Amino acid sequence: MKLSVLTGAIKPLRVNPDSGDLAKDPDIGGICYRSDQVSAGDLFVAVQGMHTDGHDFVEDAVIRGAAAVVVEKPVMADAVVVEVTDARRAMALMADVFYGSPSSKLTLIGITGTNGKTTTACLLAHILKENGFKAGVIGTIGCHFGDTIIPGTLTTPEAPDLQERLARMVDAGVSHAIIEVSSHGVVQNRIAGCRFEMGIFTNLSQDHLDFHGDMESYRAAKIRFFTEYLGRGAVSVINCDAEDGRRLAAIMSEAETITVGTVPTDTTSDSPALWDVRGEIRSYDQSGISGRIVLPSGAFDYHCPLVGRFNAENILCAASGAFVLGVRPGAIRQSLASFGAVAGRLEKVAGSASRHVFVDYSHTPDALQNVLGALKPIVAGRLICVFGCGGDRDKGKRPQMGNIAATLADLAIVTSDNPRTEPPEKIIADILAGVRPTGKVEVPASQLDACFDGNMYVVEEDRSKAIQLGIRVSLPGDCVLIAGKGHETYQIIGETTIDFDDRVHAEKALAECDALVKSHDQTLCKKS
């Protein structure tokens, strides 16, 4: 594709085709934002990252064969130089053109919020698939459509990757694409050029303040998705159970909006309610959630295998989105009943039936409180929580999460998450600032046994050992929650990424625990 076709989608400050000996309008073979991925004939876009500046890699990109570069400040390069005011936005708009504007050929749905995006996206995709639509998801757990799975590390991919995946969906015959829209994705214009027909808001609580600086800026990013990226005729589905949802609904009052919310269980289904769609929770336990959903066209009772009361809001958002997209209430009910688990979202680890071990992605105070609060009333025994906090991320949430874990769990085991370039002991110290005010006493890992009294916490920096410890000291009927990393299959220590899957380590620890129990039972049989 000619460079002039791509620059036609933006308003460059200037184009200097005489900076090198190349043709003035070169053919572009791809769009790259990493110089080490540039091939001959590519367009390199110099974007500002959290730790590096793409302008420092322009020379490397040209050496590797870049035919043109997009920059925000003057550079000398042996390639066509396109200068713009916002390189990320320009990259997104050009990527849309390069890949044939794929979002215009899809029903595009964006889901945003602090928690619940992945579960809501997967649940909505499941309902659509069960009712004859070809749906795909792009989000925290990667890109999924048909039999295709594309791993990813960003909730909302960088614009060229996002548009490439949407284009692959179009080629595969996908009709509905669901994107998890992160606040980073909005602020960094990764979704510029996307044509959304629906936006879903799940909730808002503290996260990413290392990036946004304060809650108002974080909140503004979420609101901006609805006010800037939803076009005329698009529908907003807004969870109004919390104040931020009600504020957003007020802002969107002039647009087509579906407000959703739960009502007390003692409210009759035909009573007046403020929300367009309302849900009633009848019961919830380890088998899932049962309730009732009241839509404008009628009501239905449902059961969904998702564990945790907080998932009722995700169910309500997904069901409302499916209803707007034309799925009948009865079909929604059947699809909810057949839904399976979401990777790393209160995902039960296979192993001993006498102990319940869950892995969950909860890495924010609100998410951790929701998950522990959901498990506590349905666990027959004690609740053990193994968790840590990520390095180089929002430090303010660390003591909050420490306080929540120590308060709600019978035993909190503080460990590493993805420390990245921060010393793990510094991160743990921040967490303990919230643990200690609860009055719980620190016990060395070597001295902890199955008879712990519920007034203790343990620090074990090695995450593998922490998981093993939590399962080893559990008793039949106890529940172990391993929180923070969920579906992730890696751990980032310093600048190195290693293989690490909480589920794999938990399965190993369960197997060792079962082997010890079996050996003990055999010994008792021989003595008798």
C-alpha positions in Angstrom: 0.0 0.0 0.0 1.3 3.4 -0.9 2.5 5.7 1.9 0.2 8.5 0.5 -2.8 6.3 1.0 -1.9 5.9 4.7 -1.1 9.5 5.3 -4.4 10.4 3.7 -6.0 9.1 7.0 -4.1 11.7 9.1 -3.1 15.3 9.1 0.7 15.3 9.1 2.5 18.5 10.0 4.9 17.9 7.2 6.3 15.2 5.0 9.9 15.3 3.9 10.5 12.9 1.0 13.9 14.4 0.3 15.5 13.2 3.5 16.8 10.1 1.7 17.3 8.7 -1.7 14.0 6.7 -1.6 11.0 7.1 -3.8 8.7 9.9 -2.6 5.7 7.6 -2.2 7.1 4.2 -1.3 5.1 1.0 -1.0 4.5 0.1 2.7 4.6 -3.6 3.6 3.7 -3.3 7.3 3.4 -0.9 10.2 5.7 -1.3 13.2 6.2 0.4 16.6 9.2 -1.7 17.6 12.4 -1.2 15.6 13.5 -4.8 16.2 10.4 -6.1 14.3 10.9 -3.9 11.2 11.3 -5.5 7.8 12.3 -4.0 4.5 9.6 -1.6 3.3 7.8 -1.2 6.6 6.6 2.0 8.1 8.1 2.7 11.6 6.1 4.8 14.1 8.1 6.3 16.9 5.9 6.2 20.0 6.6 7.3 23.5 6.5 4.3 25.9 6.6 4.2 29.7 10.4 3.7 29.8 11.6 4.2 26.3 11.2 6.8 23.4 10.7 5.4 19.9 12.5 8.4 18.5 15.7 6.8 19.9 15.2 3.8 17.7 14.5 5.6 14.3 18.1 4.9 13.1 17.8 1.3 14.0 14.5 1.0 12.2 16.0 2.6 9.0 19.0 0.3 9.1 16.6 -2.6 9.2 14.9 -1.4 6.1 12.1 1.0 7.1 10.9 2.9 4.0 9.3 5.7 6.1 9.1 6.8 9.7 6.4 8.7 11.6 7.7 11.0 14.3 6.5 13.8 16.6 9.7 15.8 16.4 12.3 16.4 13.7 14.8 13.6 13.0 17.4 12.9 10.4 16.8 9.7 8.6 17.6 8.0 5.3 13.9 7.4 4.8 10.7 9.4 4.2 9.9 11.3 7.4 6.3 12.0 8.3 5.9 14.4 11.2 2.7 14.5 13.3 1.4 15.9 16.5 0.3 12.5 17.9 2.2 9.5 16.7 -0.1 6.9 18.5 -3.3 8.3 17.0 -1.7 8.5 13.6 -0.5 4.9 13.9 -4.0 3.8 14.8 -5.7 5.6 11.9 -3.1 4.4 9.4 -3.4 0.8 10.7 -7.1 0.9 10.2 -6.6 1.9 6.5 -3.7 -0.6 6.0 -5.9 -3.5 7.2 -9.0 -2.5 5.2 -11.0 -0.9 8.0 -12.0 -4.3 9.4 -14.2 -2.9 12.3 -16.6 -1.5 9.7 -17.3 -5.1 8.6 -18.0 -6.3 12.1 -20.4 -5.6 14.9 -17.9 -4.2 17.3 -18.5 -4.3 21.0 -16.2 -2.6 23.6 -16.3 -3.6 27.2 -14.6 -1.3 29.8 -14.3 -1.1 33.6 -11.8 -2.0 36.3 -13.0 -5.5 36.9 -15.2 -8.0 35.1 -14.2 -7.2 31.5 -12.9 -10.6 30.6 -15.7 -12.6 32.2 -18.4 -10.3 30.6 -16.6 -10.6 27.2 -16.3 -14.4 27.3 -19.9 -14.7 28.6 -21.3 -12.5 25.9 -19.3 -14.3 23.2 -20.6 -17.6 24.5 -24.3 -16.4 24.3 -23.7 -15.2 20.8 -22.0 -18.4 19.6 -24.8 -20.6 21.2 -27.3 -18.6 19.1 -25.8 -18.9 15.7 -23.4 -15.9 15.6 -19.7 -16.1 14.9 -18.1 -14.2 17.7 -14.5 -13.4 18.7 -12.9 -11.8 21.8 -9.8 -9.6 22.1 -8.6 -9.0 25.7 -6.6 -9.9 28.7 -6.5 -13.6 27.9 -5.5 -13.1 24.3 -7.5 -13.2 21.0 -9.9 -16.0 20.5 -12.2 -16.8 17.5 -13.2 -20.1 16.0 -10.2 -22.5 16.6 -7.7 -19.6 16.5 -6.0 -18.5 19.7 -3.5 -15.6 19.5 -1.6 -15.0 22.8 -1.3 -11.4 24.0 0.2 -9.4 26.9 -1.9 -6.3 26.7 -5.6 -6.1 27.5 -6.1 -3.8 24.5 -3.4 -4.5 21.9 -1.4 -1.7 20.3 -3.2 -0.4 17.2 -1.4 -2.3 14.4 -1.9 -5.6 16.3 -5.5 -4.8 17.1 -6.4 -4.0 13.5 -4.5 -7.1 12.3 -6.5 -9.3 14.6 -9.8 -7.7 13.6 -8.8 -8.2 9.9 -8.2 -11.9 10.6 -11.6 -12.2 12.2 -13.2 -10.7 9.1 -11.4 -13.2 6.9 -12.6 -16.0 9.2 -16.2 -15.0 8.8 -16.6 -13.5 12.4 -19.7 -11.4 12.7 -19.3 -10.0 16.2 -16.0 -8.9 17.7 -15.8 -8.1 21.4 -12.8 -5.9 22.6 -11.8 -5.4 26.2 -11.1 -1.7 26.2 -8.5 -0.7 28.9 -8.0 2.9 30.1 -4.5 2.7 28.6 -6.1 1.8 25.2 -8.3 4.9 25.4 -5.6 7.4 26.5 -3.0 6.0 24.1 -5.5 6.0 21.2 -5.1 2.3 20.5 -8.7 2.1 19.5 -8.8 5.2 17.2 -10.3 4.2 13.9 -12.5 1.5 15.5 -16.2 1.8 14.8 -18.0 0.6 17.9 -21.7 -0.3 17.8 -22.0 -1.0 21.5 -20.1 -0.1 24.7 -20.5 -1.9 28.0 -19.4 -0.5 31.4 -18.9 -2.9 34.2 -17.6 -0.9 37.2 -14.8 1.4 38.4 -12.4 1.1 41.4 -8.8 2.0 42.1 -6.2 0.7 39.6 -3.5 2.0 37.2 -2.8 5.2 39.2 0.8 4.7 38.4 -0.3 5.6 34.8 -3.1 8.0 35.3 -1.9 9.8 38.5 -5.3 10.1 40.2 -8.8 8.5 40.2 -10.4 11.5 38.3 -8.0 11.0 35.3 -8.7 7.2 35.4 -12.4 7.9 35.5 -12.1 10.4 32.7 -10.5 7.7 30.5 -13.4 5.3 31.0 -15.9 8.0 30.2 -14.0 9.1 27.1 -14.5 5.7 25.6 -18.3 6.3 25.6 -18.3 10.0 24.6 -15.6 9.8 22.0 -15.5 6.3 20.5 -19.2 5.3 20.4 -20.6 6.6 17.1 -24.1 7.7 16.3 -26.6 4.9 16.8 -24.3 2.9 19.1 -25.8 1.5 22.3 -24.3 1.9 25.8 -25.0 -0.8 28.4 -24.1 0.7 31.8 -24.0 -1.1 35.2 -25.6 1.3 37.6 -25.1 -0.6 40.8 -22.3 1.8 41.7 -22.2 5.6 41.7 -19.7 5.7 38.8 -22.2 3.8 36.6 -25.0 6.2 37.5 -22.8 9.2 36.7 -21.9 7.7 33.4 -25.6 7.0 32.6 -26.4 10.7 33.3 -23.6 11.8 31.0 -24.9 9.5 28.2 -28.6 10.4 28.8 -28.9 11.9 25.3 -27.6 8.7 23.6 -29.2 5.3 23.3 -28.5 3.8 26.7 -29.5 0.6 28.5 -29.1 0.9 32.3 -28.8 -2.3 34.3 -28.7 -3.0 38.0 -29.5 -5.5 40.7 -32.4 -5.1 43.1 -32.9 -6.6 46.6 -33.9 -10.3 46.6 -37.2 -9.5 48.3 -38.3 -7.2 45.5 -40.9 -8.7 43.3 -40.1 -8.9 39.6 -43.0 -6.8 38.5 -42.2 -3.9 40.9 -41.1 -0.6 39.5 -37.4 -0.1 39.1 -35.1 2.6 37.9 -33.1 0.4 35.5 -34.0 -0.7 32.0 -32.8 -4.2 32.9 -32.6 -5.5 36.4 -31.4 -8.6 38.0 -32.3 -10.4 41.2 -30.0 -12.8 43.0 -31.8 -15.7 44.5 -28.9 -17.8 45.7 -25.2 -18.4 45.1 -22.8 -21.2 46.2 -20.0 -23.3 44.8 -22.3 -24.6 42.0 -22.9 -21.1 40.7 -25.5 -18.3 40.8 -29.3 -18.5 40.5 -31.4 -15.5 39.9 -33.9 -13.7 37.7 -33.4 -11.1 35.0 -36.1 -8.7 34.0 -35.8 -7.4 30.4 -38.1 -4.9 28.7 -39.6 -7.8 26.7 -40.0 -10.2 29.7 -38.4 -11.9 32.6 -36.7 -15.3 33.1 -35.1 -17.3 35.9 -31.6 -18.4 35.3 -28.7 -20.5 36.8 -25.1 -19.9 35.7 -22.1 -22.0 36.9 -20.0 -18.8 37.6 -19.0 -18.7 41.2 -19.2 -15.5 43.3 -22.0 -13.1 44.0 -20.1 -10.3 42.1 -20.5 -12.3 38.9 -24.2 -11.5 38.9 -23.3 -8.1 37.6 -21.2 -9.6 34.8 -24.1 -11.9 33.9 -26.5 -9.0 33.8 -24.2 -6.9 31.6 -23.6 -9.8 29.2 -27.3 -10.7 29.1 -28.3 -7.1 28.4 -25.8 -6.8 25.6 -27.0 -10.1 24.0 -30.6 -8.8 24.3 -29.8 -5.6 22.5 -28.1 -7.7 19.8 -31.3 -9.6 19.2 -30.9 -12.8 21.3 -34.2 -14.0 22.7 -34.6 -14.1 26.5 -35.2 -17.9 26.6 -32.1 -18.4 24.5 -30.1 -16.2 26.9 -31.3 -18.3 29.8 -30.1 -21.6 28.1 -26.8 -20.1 27.2 -26.1 -18.9 30.8 -26.7 -22.4 32.0 -24.2 -24.0 29.6 -21.4 -21.5 30.3 -18.1 -22.9 31.6 -15.2 -21.3 33.5 -13.1 -18.3 32.3 -9.4 -18.9 32.4 -7.9 -17.5 35.7 -11.2 -16.1 36.9 -12.1 -18.1 40.0 -10.9 -21.1 38.1 -11.0 -24.3 40.2 -7.7 -26.2 40.1 -8.1 -30.0 39.5 -6.9 -32.1 42.4 -8.1 -33.4 45.7 -11.8 -33.2 46.1 -11.4 -32.6 49.8 -9.8 -29.2 49.3 -11.0 -26.3 47.1 -8.2 -24.4 45.3 -9.1 -21.5 43.1 -6.8 -19.3 40.9 -8.1 -15.7 40.3 -6.8 -12.7 38.5 -7.9 -10.3 41.2 -5.1 -7.7 41.3 -7.0 -4.7 42.6 -8.4 -4.0 46.1 -12.0 -4.2 44.8 -11.5 -7.4 42.9 -9.7 -9.1 45.9 -12.4 -8.0 48.3 -15.2 -9.3 45.9 -13.6 -12.7 45.5 -12.7 -13.3 49.1 -16.2 -11.9 50.1 -17.8 -14.3 47.6 -15.9 -17.4 48.8 -16.1 -16.8 52.6 -19.8 -17.6 53.1 -19.7 -20.7 50.8 -16.6 -22.4 52.2 -17.2 -25.0 54.9 -13.6 -24.8 56.4 -11.0 -22.0 56.5 -10.1 -19.5 53.8 -6.4 -19.2 52.9 -5.3 -16.4 50.5 -1.9 -16.5 48.7 -1.3 -13.1 47.0 1.2 -10.4 46.1 1.2 -7.1 44.1 2.9 -6.3 40.8 6.1 -4.2 40.7 6.4 -0.9 38.7 2.6 -0.5 39.1 0.2 1.5 41.4 1.8 1.4 44.8 -1.2 2.9 46.6 -3.3 -0.3 46.3 -0.7 -2.5 48.0 -1.5 -1.7 51.7 -5.2 -1.8 50.8 -4.9 -5.3 49.4 -2.9 -6.4 52.4 -5.6 -5.2 54.7 -8.3 -6.9 52.8 -6.6 -10.2 52.6 -5.7 -10.1 56.3 -9.2 -9.1 57.3 -11.2 -11.5 55.2 -8.9 -14.6 55.0 -8.2 -16.9 57.9 -4.6 -17.0 56.8 -2.9 -14.5 54.4 0.3 -15.6 52.7 2.1 -12.6 51.2 4.4 -13.4 48.3 5.7 -12.1 45.0 3.5 -11.4 41.9 5.4 -9.9 38.9 8.0 -7.9 40.8 9.4 -6.6 37.5 12.3 -4.1 38.3 11.2 -3.5 41.9 12.8 -5.4 44.8 10.2 -8.0 45.9 10.9 -7.2 49.6 10.0 -3.5 49.0 6.7 -4.5 47.4 6.0 -6.9 50.3 6.8 -4.2 52.8 4.2 -1.9 51.2 1.6 -4.7 51.5 2.5 -5.4 55.1 1.8 -1.7 55.9 -1.9 -2.7 55.5 -1.6 -6.1 57.1 -0.2 -5.1 60.5 -3.0 -2.8 61.6 -5.4 -5.8 61.5 -3.6 -7.2 64.6 -2.5 -10.4 62.9 0.8 -11.9 64.0 3.6 -12.8 61.5 4.7 -16.4 61.7 7.7 -17.8 59.9 6.8 -20.1 57.1 8.9 -22.9 58.7 6.7 -22.8 61.8 3.3 -22.8 60.2 1.3 -26.0 60.3 -2.3 -27.0 59.7 -3.2 -25.9 63.2 -2.9 -22.2 62.6 -5.4 -20.2 64.6 -6.6 -17.6 62.1 -4.7 -14.7 63.7 -1.6 -15.1 61.6 0.0 -14.1 58.4 3.1 -15.4 56.6 5.6 -13.9 54.3 7.1 -16.2 51.6 8.7 -14.3 48.8 9.1 -17.4 46.6 5.7 -17.7 44.9 6.0 -21.4 44.2 6.8 -22.1 47.9 4.0 -19.8 49.0 1.5 -21.8 46.9 2.9 -25.1 48.2 2.7 -23.8 51.8 -0.9 -22.6 51.4 -2.1 -26.0 50.2 0.1 -28.0 52.6 -1.4 -26.4 55.7 -5.0 -26.7 54.4 -7.3 -29.3 55.7 -10.3 -31.1 54.1 -13.0 -28.5 53.6 -10.6 -25.6 53.4 -10.4 -23.2 50.5 -7.1 -21.8 49.1 -7.4 -18.7 46.9 -4.3 -18.0 44.8 -4.8 -14.4 43.7 -3.2 -11.8 41.3 -2.0 -13.6 38.2 -4.9 -15.8 37.1 -4.5 -17.0 33.6 -0.9 -15.7 33.3 1.7 -18.4 32.4 4.7 -16.3 33.2 6.4 -14.3 36.0 8.4 -11.1 35.3 11.4 -10.8 37.6 13.7 -7.8 36.7 13.9 -7.7 32.9 13.5 -11.5 32.6 10.3 -13.4 31.9 10.1 -17.0 33.2 7.5 -19.7 32.8 5.2 -19.7 35.8 1.6 -20.8 35.9 -0.2 -20.7 39.3 -2.4 -23.6 38.2 0.5 -25.8 37.4 2.2 -25.1 40.8 -1.1 -25.6 42.6 -1.8 -29.0 40.9 1.7 -30.1 41.9 1.2 -29.1 45.5 -2.2 -30.8 45.6 -0.6 -34.0 44.2 2.1 -33.9 46.9 -0.5 -33.3 49.6 -2.6 -36.2 48.4 0.5 -38.4 48.3 1.3 -37.6 51.9 -2.3 -38.3 53.0 -2.3 -41.6 51.1 1.1 -42.6 52.7 -0.2 -41.7 56.1 -3.3 -43.7 55.7 -1.3 -46.7 54.5 0.9 -46.4 57.5 -2.1 -46.4 59.9 -3.5 -49.5 58.1 -0.2 -51.4 58.6 -0.1 -50.5 62.3 -3.7 -51.6 62.8 
